[in-house]
C-alpha cells in the first residue's frame, strides 16, 4: 500500500505539468498572433503619415485657415492674414450636386434585373416564329398530304410548348427580380443607406476618399429590445442580434488597407481602428460575439493610450488649440486571411469548438478569411468572414483617382495652388489698400514743433514753426502711395477662373448664371449638359466603386442568409446613376417633346401618354402619384367613355365645319373693319390711334348703358313680381312703350 501511494503522485504530476505547459504554449502562440497583427497595424499607420498630412492641409484649407508657420510669418511682418475662402463653396457645390443626382427623393440610382432575360426573350421569340412557320406550312399541305400536315401540327405544338415554357421562365425571372429589388430597397431604407452614402460623398469631396462598410448582419449589428421579466412588472433593456443587413460610413482616418494597394481589387487585408471609452467597452460586452472576460480584464488593467495625433490637429483647425491629455482604448478590427495553424491556435485558446474541426485539413488553395477584434493583446471577438463570396465588405469611392494609391484627391487638393494665389492676391490688395488709403507723412523737426508736444498727427493740430527755420522750407511733406488694386483684382479674377477649370465645378453648377449665359431654354440645356460632362465621370466612379459592389454584396447576402425563397434567382445589379439621374435636364425637354406628340394624329396612337407624363413629373422632382391618375383609374375612365353614347361623326363634322366658317367670317369682318378705319383716318386726316380711342369711348358708353338697362330691368321685374312698380316702362321691341305699372312717369329707353 505505501508503494502504491508513492507511485500515484509521480504518475499524475507529469500529466498536470504537461497540460500546463501546453496551455502556456497556446497562450504564447496567441500572443504572438496578436502581436504580429498589432505590428502590421502600427506599420500601416506610420506609412500613411504623408497622406494624412495632405488630409490635414485639405481640411485646413476647407475651413479657410493658414498653417501655424504662415500665420506667424504674416503676423511678424505685420501683413494681412485674411483668407478669401473659395474652397468651401466649391466643395459644398460638388457635394450637393452629386448627392442630389445620386439620391433623389423620387427615384433610385440602381435596379435589379435577371441575367438570363435576353437569352430567354430571344429563345421565346424564335420558338414563336418557328411555331407560326410550322402552322403555316401545315395549312398549305393539308389538302395535298393530310398525314404530313398532322406531323407538322405536332411539331408546331411541341415548339409552342417550348415557347410557353420559356415565357413562363421569363415571367418567373422578372417576378423574382422585382421581389429581390423590393427586398433590397426595404433593407436599404431600414439601415439608412442613403444617409451613409451622402456622408461618403462628403468625405470624397473633402479629402478625395469615402469608405462604405456593409453588409453587416446578425453578428455585427445590434438590436435594442425591451422585455418584461417573467413574473414581474419590470422591463429590462436587452441587446440582441439584428438579422437585417446594414451599411455604415467608415471614417477614412481609421481605415488601413494594404499599403501598396492601388484599388480594392488589390487589397488582401484591412485594419479598422476603433477608439473606445470605458462606456463603449461596457456596451460592447453586451453585444453578441464579444468576450466579456477579455473586456473585463481590459477595464481592470485600465491600459489606455494617448489619442491619435490627427485629433489634436483637427481641433486646432476648428480653433481648439488647447492641448489634450485624454486617453482612450485603441482597438483594432482585422478582416483578412490567416493561416490554418493560426486558426487552430485561436480556436483552441478561445474554445471555438464549433469551427475548430474545419482547419484540420486545409487545401493551400483555400483562403481563410477571418474577423478578429483585439485591443492591448486581448482578443475581443473572433469568427470567420460571413460572406461566402469572400468579397471584402468595404467599398472605397474616389472623387479623383490616383493611379499609384487607393487614396484619391478631393476638391481642396485640386484647387490648392489657385487658392493660394487667390488668397495671396487678396492679402496684397488689403495691404496695398491700407497703405494707399492715406499719405505717408515726412516731418522735419528742425522746422516745426507740435504745440502739444506730441509727434502724432491729429485733426486741427497746431504746429509751431521755429524761429531759426530756413525760409521756404516745409516742415510737413506728404507722400502718396500708389494703389495697385486693378492689377491685383485681375489676378484674383484669373485665379477664380483657374479654380473653375481645375475643379470642373463652374459657377453654373453653383447656381450662378455667369457672364455669357444664354437666355434661351435650349441654350441653357446645352450649357448644363456641358457642365454635367465632368459630373458624369464623378457619378460613373460612384457607380463602379460603390453602388455596384455594395448592391452586389447585399444580393449575395440575401441569397446566402434570407429565408425568402421567392426572391432568389440569377440577378444582376444595374447602376443607373449616369443613364437616368444625371441627364434629367435633357430628359425633361425630350419628354416634353414626346408629350406634345401624343396629340399627333399619326404618331400619337403609337405613344403611351400616362408613362410619359409620369416620367415627366419625375424629371421635374414632382411625385408622379400625386398628379397622374393610376392605371386602374385610367382604365375605369376609358371604360366609362366607351359605354357612354357616342356622338354622331357626321354631326360632329358639321359642327366643326360651321365653327370654322364662323371663325372665317369673323376674321373677314375684322379685316373689313380695319380697312374702313384706315380709310376714315385718311379721309379725316386723323391717326388710326385717335379713331381707336373714339371707338373705345363709344364702346364704354354703350357698355355702361347696357349695364344700367340690365339693372333697371331687374328692378322692374322684382317690383312686378311684388305687384307694384315704379310707374315707368321698359321699351319692348315687339310692343314699344308698354306700360309696366304705376310710377313716377319716367321711362327707360
RONUTI-744743 format. One record per residue (C-alpha): x, y, z. Coordinates in pm, whole numbers, plus 50000, padded with zeros to 5 digits. Each point is the difference from the previous one (the first is absolute). Layout:
BEGIN
XYZ ...
! end
This chain:
BEGIN
500005000050000 502735025750080 501674992149670 496785006849807 499545032550188 503505010849899 499624990649632 496615016749942 501125036250049 503034994149780 497704988149717 497595029850027 502515028250028 501534997249653 496485000549844 499075031950186 503295016249911 499584989649638 496505014849987 501225032450158 502905002749758 497654993449708 497635027150120 502845024650045 501264991849651 496565007349855 499855033050186 503435009549872 498994990349647 496855021550035 502075029550122 502334995349706 497065001449755 498555031450160 503465015750023 500624993549631 496675015849907 500695029750228 503385005649836 498384998849657 497395025650108 502655023550146 502044997049681 497045010449786 499355029850228 503605011949969 500134995549623 496925021549949 501355031250169 500505018449670 496434993649887 498645011350336 502095031749976 498325007249666 496594994250158 500805024950278 500985025849739 496764993249809 497845004650310 501925031150109 499525015249656 496334990250010 499575020050321 501885030149863 503014998250231 503735003149949 502464976350161 501735011650317 503285009549829 498325021449734 497855017450261 503015008250218 502025012849705 497165022949886 499435013150350 503725006250053 500155019849674 496795018550098 498304988149682 496374991649944 498914965450111 496665000249818 499004968649808 497505002549713 498484965450013 498894986249665 500704964050102 496964995850224 497355011449745 501594979349723 500104969050221 496455005250122 498765005449643 501614967849879 498694980250299 496485013949968 499864993749626 501194964050031 497724992550295 497005014849822 500684980249684 500844966950166 497245000150263 496935018849879 496814998650199 497924983249729 502344974949837 502934977150071 503374996849830 499934962149966 497854971049892 499964961849999 499474980749679 500194962849925 503074989549803 498374974249765 497275023649874 501605007949661 500624963249927 496514990250114 498415028049798 501904990549687 499234962950048 496305006850052 499855022449694 501754974049786 497674972750127 496925020949924 501285007749651 500764963249938 496524990350122 498355024849765 502094987249709 499074963650074 496315008650029 500095018749671 501774971049831 497484975350144 497125020949864 501564999849655 500464962149979 496714990650169 498174992549673 502954984349817 501364977750279 497894998550321 502494976350170 502845024349953 497775028150128 499334980350319 503754995450054 500635037049950 497205008350242 501604977750265 503375017049948 498305033850027 498364989450328 503354988350140 501695032749905 497045019250145 500414980950328 503685009850005 499045036349935 497514998350286 502624986050234 502475027349905 497295026250048 499174986450345 503684999550093 500345035749878 497005011350203 501254981650307 503495015449965 498555035049976 497674993550290 502854987950222 502205029149892 497275024650096 499584982550335 503775001250064 500065036849905 497195007850244 501754980250276 503325017949945 498295033949985 498274993050330 503284989350160 501795031349878 497245022050138 500104982050335 503745005750042 499935036249865 502324991249716 499435033149821 501135019650306 503224980050027 500595003449625 499635037950017 502575000450281 502324979649775 499525025749721 500795027850247 503254982750102 500974994749636 499435036749916 502055011250302 503034977249989 499394979149689 499064966950169 496804986650153 499524965150146 496784979750034 499814968750216 497394973149958 498004979550001 500494990650362 497394976650136 499074979250299 503444998950159 500885036549939 496785019350050 498215004850331 496275002950061 498785016650321 496854984350143 498125004850324 498574969050164 497984993850314 501494977550262 497984969050066 497785003350303 500575037350048 499135033749853 503655009449949 501235006449644 503644994349907 501985011949699 501444970849804 502695001749734 499444973549735 501134992849649 498175016649713 499674977149697 499435029049760 503085010849806 501335035350039 502485024149842 502175025350181 502285028249899 503544992250117 502295028050118 502885003549755 502345008150291 499384965150142 500184979949676 503344982749931 500134976849698 503174985349850 502535027949960 500894990749641 496424995149880 498875021949711 496334989950013 497714977550200 500754972049755 503615000250129 499054999550369 500504967350189 499525011750360 498585030450178 500445014750347 497335023050139 500935020250307 497495005050281 500375025750279 498054989750309 499195014350338 499224978250299 496325004849925 500544987849643 501694968450126 497154992850239 497585003849708 502104975949792 499844974450280 496214998749957 500204993149628 499954964249874 503314984749905 502255021150225 502054984250280 498735014950326 502964986450201 502525016349764 498195033450024 499884996450378 503784995250005 500465031149785 497915021050237 501864986250300 503445007349853 498905035149884 502724998749734 498895030049795 502145017749739 500325035749878 497685011649725 501315000049643 501745032249900 497565008249722 497275007450256 502135027550156 500675015449660 496304998849909 499185018250322 502585026549915 498335005549662 496665006450170 501615024450247 500474976850299 503735004950047 500194987150355 502054968550048 498124969050105 501084972850238 497054977449934 500634962849962 497924973049839 500044963049929 501344995049647 498524968449849 500334984249658 497664980649773 501914977549763 498354985249691 502244978749788 501684966049964 501754979150263 501894967349970 498464966750102 502484997350288 498975034250132 496344990149971 500544968050198 501845019550272 497225025850023 497304973450014 501774981050279 500725031150207 496545015049958 498084967150032 498485002849653 499214963249968 497255008049748 502525008449727 503194983450130 499534969049786 499895020149677 503755005950005 501414965250052 500534995049628 500105032349803 500785002149630 502765025649931 497775013649723 497305008950253 500135034250165 498775002850358 498525034550060 499395009650361 498605028250209 502175007150303 499525028150253 502855006150242 501235026450243 503175000650212 500714963249934 496474988550084 497804983249739 496565015450031 498254982349712 500914973149752 498204982949715 500064991249635 499125024749726 496234998549957 499945003849619 500374967549806 501105020449699 503185009850186 499545036049887 501095028250230 497135018250168 501695033849942 499575022049693 502215030149925 498805029349789 502465025449857 498875033349860 503215002749798 501994967949978 503714996150065 501594973349780 502684992650260 497884998250315 496604990350131 499615035450139 498465025049759 499995037949980 497255023550107 498975035149898 502375018050245 503054982249861 499025006149637 499725037650055 502805004650256 502405020849788 497275022549865 498635004750352 503485010650115 500275024749711 496535013450074 500675004650372 503455015049931 498565025649757 497245008150247 502525005950283 502095022149772 496895019749904 499125005450366 503575010450087 500155023249700 496605014650086 501175007650351 503165016949879 498375019749720 497005011150207 501985029850127 503345017149941 503274992850173 501045030550203 503555013950006 500655023950293 503115021950028 500635005650371 502405028449928 497125020249854 496964994150222 498994988450344 496604986650111 498105024150219 498904972050232 503444984050006 498874967249838 501284989749657 496684984849894 497745011549718 496515009550119 497245021549850 500425038050035 503334996450173 502185030850044 503674999149902 502445027450103 502585011049749 503435005550148 501535034549975 503294986849866 498304979049730 501135009049646 497475020049804 497994980049749 500884966350147 496964977650068 499734982650332 497334974249894 500214982849660 497384974049894 500934970849774 497194980649826 500294962049957 498864987849660 496964976649995 500284967549799 496494986950054 499164995549626 503054977949947 499344979850316 496324996649912 500984985749662 502114973950181 497034991050222 497684995949701 502584978949819 500464977950308 496234994750025 499934990249633 502784974850063 498034986050296 496984993749775 502174982349744 501994979450251 497014987750199 497604997549702 497365015450229 498995031449813 497755028050122 497134983849809 500254969450224 499825023550302 496775015849878 501525032049859 499465011649644 503445010949893 500945026649747 499134982949672 496894980750098 497414996549727 496455011250069 498274972049805 498844967250150 501784979049738 503205019750049 499844994950375 499434962849945 503144998449785 502015018750262 498784977650281 500814969549789 503555013349957 500255006050376 498804964550065 502764984349789 502464999250290 497274991150250 499234969849784 503514987750071 499585006050374 496674981649996 501424971749791 502784995350254 497354998950273 498044973549810 503084978649936 501685003750340 497065000750239 496524993849858 500734967949810 502264983650267 497685009150289 496844988149826 501754968749872 501064991250355 496475005950127 498664977349726 502534973450105 498985004850363 496344994049918 500834969649790 502064986050289 497985009150310 496465009349899 497254974350060 497775015549730 500274975549715 497835020549764 502645027449970 502914977649902 501314996749647 502795008749759 499985038050004 502245029149913 500375034750151 499185028049758 501645033350097 498065028649849 501735030850137 501255013049666 497244986949775 496975011350200 500735025650267 502735021949853 498285010349679 496675010550149 500185034549842 500264985449650 497494972750081 497475025950109 500185018149667 499844967649801 496994988650199 498275033149927 500504993349629 498544965050037 497085013750203 499195023949716 500154971249752 497214981550183 497495023049826 501474992949657 497414983149775 502474973249882 502774997350261 497715005450297 498424965549974 503484984550027 500855016850335 498894992350356 498965032850158 499904990150368 503604986250023 501295030949820 498175022650244 501324980650300 503595002149876 499535037049932 498815005550356 502984980750136 502425021049795 498445030950159 500494985750352 496214996550047 498464967750138 498214984949702 497384982250212 498695033350126 499195015149660 499594970749759 497114975950020 500784963650069 499624973549733 496824987450170 498455034849996 500955004649635 498464966249912 496765008550179 499865033649825 500574984049658 497314973950071 497555027450097 500795019049683 499504968549792 496584993750159 498875036149958 497845008049691 502225008849710 499485032549812 498944997749636 503185004949791 498025017749728 498495024550250 503415005650157 501515007049659 497135023749914 500495018750329 503735003349938 499355012549647 497515026150120 502425011050271 502815004149746 497645019349771 499015023150285 503625005950096 500845008049638 497095024449972 501085016750323 503565004249873 498725014749670 497785024450189 502965010250215 502115006549690 497195020549841 499655020150321 503725007550009 499925010249633 497065023850052 501725015050303 503105006849794 497925016449725 498205021650259 503285010350155 501375009649659 496825019649905 499925020050327 503765003750023 500004982550338 502264974150153 498764964550026 500655001150374 497645029850038 497174981649823 500604969450219 499835022350309 496665014949883 498634965249938 501204988750343 498185029150167 496824992349808 500314963450097 500355009650366 496855021549976 498094971849836 501154975250264 498975024150276 496565004349846 499544962749969 500924994850364 497625027750107 497214984849792 500644965750150 499825014050354 496745018449939 498444969949828 500894978850303 498415026250230 496855001749791 499714962149994 500414998250377 497425027650054 497624983449754 500294967350182 499025018350318 496875015249830 501335035749979 502255020149776 501775032849964 497555013449745 502514999349718 500164976549708 502584979649816 499945002249626 499224967149833 501094993149643 496714982949938 497825025250189 501885032750047 499045021550291 497904973950182 499055011550347 501414980450296 497855012750285 499685032950177 502965021250083 501605033649963 499265002149627 503604995549893 501044975849733 502924977949918 500945003149634 
! end
